[in-house]
Amino acid sequence: MLGVGDGHTIYYEECGQTTPEAPVALFLHGGPGGGASMKSRQFFDPKFYRIIILDQRGCGRSTPNAADDWELSLFENNTQQLVSDLEKLRQHLSVEQFYVVLGGSWGSTLALAYAEAHPSSMKHLVLRGVFLFSPDEVDALFQNGSTSGQNPEAWEKYVQFIEDTSDDINAERTNYLGAYFKRLRDDKYRVAAASAFVGYELSISKSFIDIAAIIEDLSCPSRLIPFALFEVVYMLNAGFMRRGQLLDELSQIIDAGHSVSIIHGRADYVCQPKAAYILSQALKKGGAKSVNLEFVAGAGHSDSEPGLQCAIVEATDRLKDAFLESSFESSFKGMPLSRINSLNL
């Protein structure tokens, strides 16, 4: 646990390699408020990487958890403070530079914000399910019913909960996120509202509806409440960023020379594939040297989708190979050719 100020203590764990020279990988979970799990480790080769996983403010094993005290969990809980927490964790762990930062969904947003604020703190980015916090992304997911074309039942249930608990549905239809926030602050409706909200998103997160996984998540208050509360609050506040900020500040990433691997499910109904395309094009037009965009056919949003899992592992393995190749070459730099030949490599 690491105290980061403002009454917050964040949980983190390390696994994989323990040697000081091991490249360090940082995993950023989604949500906001989704929390990390043991499955978060699976995207990195533990024989190569020193793997760092954390639960962001107010969720998972960090304290205070929103399920225990929603008001305290929201205090100073914003993108800027989460970025600051990542820097505090890096310094606490005596990590000079993260070799790779992997973020999915909201984690991709936070990874970009972190890279733009502290470009020297990392070398490579791997992003899955890009979300740039543009107004149309937020509205498509939570306001205007764009997801109903492919997921009519899920959208109907999302809206129905508000209709069934509303005193003025005509007004609340103009701001479903605001309506959910009102209920998430009410002891009478909090758990039911969180279940309806999270149930909707989980129902459209995979290329099939995983009933068992949804039931598991909805039955765990320490995961359910933060996931719903923080996602609603961040969506209502545009991610606590100015409009277009992530795209406007890409020069920080480009000038630092970061490589960026973007992986997005072609059938992602949570985060729009066009966001990944817009990001990749902006990076390339800005002069980024290494940008790779991969749309995974048949895959949805969740990082439990097999196609996405394979693509992410392939991306971190490519970075591993690049590191090993660079280390191999540097070990022979300046050595006479006759000496290299004598090694019988």
C-alpha positions, -999 to +999 in steps of 0.1 A: +000+000+000+012+035-008-002+067+008-007+093-020-023+121+000-059+135+002-068+106+024-061+080-003-040+049-001-034+029-032-028-009-035-001-021-058+017-054-063+048-066-081+054-099-099+077-114-125+114-105-125+130-090-095+164-081-108+171-043-109+179-043-146+146-060-156+124-039-178+094-026-159+058-030-172+029-010-157-007-021-161-035+004-159-070-010-154-102+004-169-134+019-156-126+043-141-131+023-109-128-012-125-098-023-104-071-048-113-070-085-108-046-115-111-056-117-148-039-083-154-006-100-152-012-123-181-002-098-208+034-098-199+061-125-199+070-129-162+104-144-171+113-110-187+092-082-172+090-067-137+052-063-136+035-035-117-002-036-111-023-012-090-058-003-081-065+034-087-080+057-061-112+046-044-115+011-060-103-025-056-081-029-027-072+008-024-088+028+004-112+043+010-132+021-014-164+038-027-184+009-014-174+018+021-175+056+018-185+071-015-180+107-005-144+102+007-136+080-023-145+109-046-124+135-028-096+146-051-104+117-074-097+130-109-074+124-138-047+148-127-045+131-093-044+096-108-015+107-130+003+121-100-003+088-081+015+070-110+045+092-106+045+088-069+044+050-073+072+051-099+094+070-075+085+049-046+095+018-065+128+034-076+119+029-113+138+053-135+115+047-165+086+023-172+097+003-203+060-002-213+027+012-200-003-009-210-038+006-206-071-006-217-104+013-221-102+040-194-067+027-188-058+038-224-070+073-215-050+074-183-019+061-201-021+088-227-026+115-200+003+101-180+026+100-211+017+136-220+023+149-185+055+129-178+069+117-212+103+108-197+087+083-173+080+057-199+093+044-232+065+025-249+027+026-249+003-003-256-033+008-257-064-014-259-099-001-266-090+036-270-113+062-254-104+099-260-133+114-240-148+134-268-184+144-263-196+121-290-180+091-274-196+098-241-230+105-256-229+074-279-223+052-249-245+067-223-270+092-237-282+090-273-288+052-277-262+046-303-254+012-288-291+001-292-286-008-328-265-039-319-276-042-282-312-032-280-320-052-248-290-038-229-299-002-238-336-008-229-327-020-195-302+009-189-330+034-197-358+014-180-341+016-146-343+054-147-378+054-160-390+031-132-374+053-105-380+087-119-403+115-107-397+135-139-386+112-167-389+139-194-362+159-177-341+129-168-341+116-203-319+146-213-292+134-189-291+098-181-256+101-165-269+128-142-299+106-133-276+077-124-254+100-103-284+111-084-293+075-075-257+065-068-257+091-040-289+078-025-287+049+000-321+036-012-310+032-048-272+030-048-268-008-052-296-011-077-284+018-098-249+005-098-261-029-109-282-014-137-254+008-149-226-017-147-248-045-160-255-024-191-218-019-199-208-055-192-236-067-214-221-049-244-185-055-236-180-088-253-189-103-286-213-126-265-231-120-233-211-136-205-238-141-179-216-158-153-190-130-155-217-103-151-233-120-121-198-123-105-191-086-109-226-075-098-224-096-066-192-078-054-200-044-039-163-034-037-160-037-074-196-028-084-200+006-066-166+022-076-171+010-112-205+027-115-198+058-094-165+068-108-174+061-144-205+083-141-186+111-124-157+110-149-182+109-178-201+139-164-169+158-161-154+150-195-126+130-178-116+161-159-098+173-191-105+201-215-122+191-248-097+176-272-068+176-246-054+142-253-051+149-290-038+184-285-010+172-263+002+144-285+034+163-293+047+154-258+045+117-268+059+123-303+088+144-292+098+118-265+100+092-293+075+067-277+064+038-297+026+034-296+008+001-303-030+004-305-052-026-304-090-023-308-118-048-313-136-043-346-169-051-328-162-029-298-195-012-287-181+005-256-152+024-271-156+033-308-131+019-332-129+054-349-113+067-317-084+043-322-081+054-359-082+091-350-055+086-325-032+067-348-037+092-376-030+121-353+002+105-341+014+097-376+006+132-390+024+146-360+056+128-370+056+098-346+082+073-357+065+041-345+027+037-345+009+004-350-029+001-352-045-033-352-082-039-355-090-074-342-118-090-363-147-104-343-135-090-310-155-068-287-142-045-259-132-067-230-096-078-226-108-113-219-117-116-256-092-142-270-083-121-301-075-091-280-055-111-255-034-126-283-028-092-299-018-076-265+006-104-257+021-102-292+026-064-287+044-068-253+064-097-267+076-075-297+088-050-271+106-078-253+123-089-285+133-054-293+149-050-259+168-082-261+180-074-296+191-040-285+209-054-255+226-080-276+238-054-301+250-030-274+270-058-257+292-061-289+294-024-297+330-014-303+342-050-302+365-059-331+349-081-357+376-107-352+367-110-316+330-114-324+337-141-349+358-160-324+327-163-301+311-189-324+276-173-320 
